[in-house]
């Protein structure tokens, strides 16, 4: 106990010594400033003014970033709500209307140079554009009944369109599901296959870039085993 009390007493002495040193240093500094105030006051005032301006500038910059971020969120929510369609409404669309819907979703997600090119001489492409990261994309849109299936030959047509338009990414958007051979073909050739469930998520506000990231983890080898053990990714990639 005696040793512990001695240590506490020494600690209190050290604290008092440091406080005294700080007070003495402050008094000396104030004395020096007072004695040479006529010389140093412009520098002191300039330093204070600089700190004030920097503080105000930082506060304005931070406030502007917060306001801009909120504005972007509000605008995106407004765009999502304005363009939201139920899958039943999508099923009732014409092929051209469906292509316009997909083009609008691309624009909503920040894609540029988006244009619909579907028609009798579309060379296998319905929508062309550029992703936010600068990559070019070609999209094939198929509005089929929910009970139908996308065959692999249709993805082969899209692969030809990718080569024709020299696109970096090929996207197949369907209102139905893909057959097992078509899924394997999409994985083998790096085609982003967006089936009905994914379309519903995309239409409800999930960005295309997020779909691409998640779907890129969904590898379906010949054994039928998923390459990822993530339950979250598996739910996203689940098929009908």
N, C-alpha and C positions, 0 to 999 in steps of 0.2 A: 504493500500500500504506500509505503514511504517513497519508493522509487517512482510509482505512478504519479503521486502528488508532485514530486520534483519535476517530472516531465511536463505536467500540466503547467506548473509555474514557469518553467523555461519557455514553453510555447506562448504563454501570455506575455512574457517579457519580449519575445521576438516580435509579436504582433504590435505591442506598444512602441517598440523601436522603429518598426516600419512605418507606423502611423506618424510618429514624430518626424521621421525623415521626409515623408511625403508633405507634411505641413510646412516644414522648414524649406523644402524645395519650392513649394508653391509661393511662400512668402518671398523667397529670394527672386523667383521669376517675376512676381508682381512688382517687386522693388526695381528690378532692372527695367521692366516695361514703363514704370512710372518715371524713372530717371531719364529714359530715352524716348518718352512717348512722342515727342515732337518729330522724332526721326522714324519710328517704327509704326506709328498709327496708320499711315496709308496702306502698309502691307497687311496689318491686322484687319483693317476694314475690307481690303480686297479679298483676303482669305475668307472672312465671314460672308461676304457677298457671294463669292464663288460657291461656298457650301450651300447657301440658300438657293441659288439658281440651280445647282445640281440636284438638290432635293426636290424642288418644284418640277424640274424637267423629268426626273425619274418618276415622280408621282403621275404626271401627265401621260408619260409613255406607258406606264402600267395600266392606268385607267383606259387609255385608248385600246390597248390590247384586249382588256376584259370586255369592253363595249363591242369591239369588232368580233370577238369570239361569240358573244351572245347573239349578235346580229346574224352571224353565219348560221348558228344553230336555229334561230327563228326562221331564217329564210329557207333552210333545208327542210325544216318541219312543215313550213307552208307549202313547199314544192311537193313534198311527199303526200300531204293531205290533198292537194289540188289534183295530183295525178294518180291517187290511189284508186284501184279498181279491184273488185272481187274477182276470183277466178271464174265465177259464173258469168260475170260481165265479159271477161276476156274470152270465154268460150263462145259467146254470142257475137264476137267481132268478126269482121271480114279479114281476109289475109292481109290486105293493105292496112287496115286499122291496127292489126296486131303488129305489123312491122313498124308503124308509126309509134305505137306504144313502146316498143323496145328501143327505138331511136330516142324517144323522150327520156327513158330511164338512163340511157347512156349520157345524155346531156346533163341530166340531174346530178350524175355522179362525177361531173367534171371532165368528161370526154369532149374532145374538140373535133372540128371538121367532120361532124357526124352528118351523114346524108343517107337517105333511103334510095336504093338502086334496084329494088325488086321489080321484076317484070319478065316478059318473055325472053329477053336477051340480057339477063342479069349475070350470066357466067357463074351461076351457083352462089351468088351473094345477094343478100337482101338489104343489109346495112353495112356501111363502111364508116370508119372513124379512126380517131387516135386516142389512146388511153391517156390519163393524166400524166403518166411517166414518160410519154413520148412515143411509146410503141404503137404501131399501126395494127388495126384489127379488122377482121371480116366476120360478119355475123350472118348465119342462116336461121330464119325464123319459120317454124312449122306450127300452125294452129290446127291441131288434130283433135278428135274427140278423146276424152280422157281414157277410154277403154282401148285405144289403139296403141301401137308400139312403133318406135323409130327403128328402122332397119339399118344395118351397117352400110348398105349401099348409099344411103343419103349422106352419111358422114364422109364417104369417099368423094362425093360431089363437092362437099365443103372443103375437103383437103385439096382438091383441084383448084377451087376458088382461091384458097390461100396461096397456092403457087402462082396462079394467074395474077393476082393483085399484089404479090410479093409482101404479104402481111406477116407481121410478127406473131400474131395470135389469131386463132380461129375459134369462134364461139358458136355453138349450136343451141338455140333456145327453143324449147318445145313445151306445149301445153299438156304433154303426156309423158310417158316413161320411155326409157331406152331398153332395147333388148340386150341380153347378155353379150352377144357378139359385138353389138354397136358400142357398148361400154368399154369392152376390151380394146376395140379399135381406137376409141377416143383416147384411152390411156396410152396406148402404144404410140400414137402420133401427136400427142400433146394438144388435143382438142378439148376446149372447155365445154363440157356437156351439161347444160342447165335444164334439168327436167322440171316437172310441174311443181314439186315442192320448193325447189330452189327459186323458181319463178315467183312463187308466192312470197318468199322472203325478200327477194329483190324488189318486188313491187311494193312491199311494206316498208321499205327504207333501208334495207341492208345494201351497202355499196357493192358494185360489181367487183372492185378490188378485193373485198373481203371474201366474196364467193370464190374468186380465183385462188386466193391463199388456202382456203379450206379444201376446195376440191382438188388442189394439187397434192394434197396429202392422202387422197383416196385412191390408192393403188389396188387394182383387182387382178392379182396374178392368176395363172391357170388353175392353181390349187384352190382358188376361191377364198384365200386368207387375206385379210386386210393388212396393209403395211404399217398402219398406225394402231396403237393400243389406246389412243385417246378416246374416251367415251364421248366427249364433246364433239370431236371431229366425226366420230362414227354416226352420231345423231344427225349432224348436218348432211352427211353423205349417204344417209339411208335411202334406199330405193323403195319403190312400190312393190 
